[in-house]
Amino acid sequence: MSASLATVLVLAGALTACYLVAALFFLRFWRETRDRLFMFFAGSFALLALQRVALAWAMVNRRDTTLYYVLRLAAFVAILIGILDKNRTAARR
């Protein structure tokens, strides 16, 4: 394993940990408020953590990493859906 790959894997691990911590915070906020926006954010950060782990696995095994970015796209689409859902429910009130 080269030094640059090792650095990338360490950074991927740190990012994964940060994504999971953010997901847990949003999950806690959802549990306290039952606001669906927090659940969308928690799910999105969990998807981002999963994407980072899958990307690191693909890099170690020298596989094509293009497909793993679909997980990242799904996370951002989930955030967008959560924001639209929040605005839609706010407009009803």
Secondary structure, 3 states (H helix, E strand, C coil): CCHHHHHHHHHHHHHHHHHHHHHHHHHHHHHHHCCHHHHHHHHHHHHHHHHHHHHHHHHHCCCCCHHHHHHHHHHHHHHHHHHHHHHHHHHHC
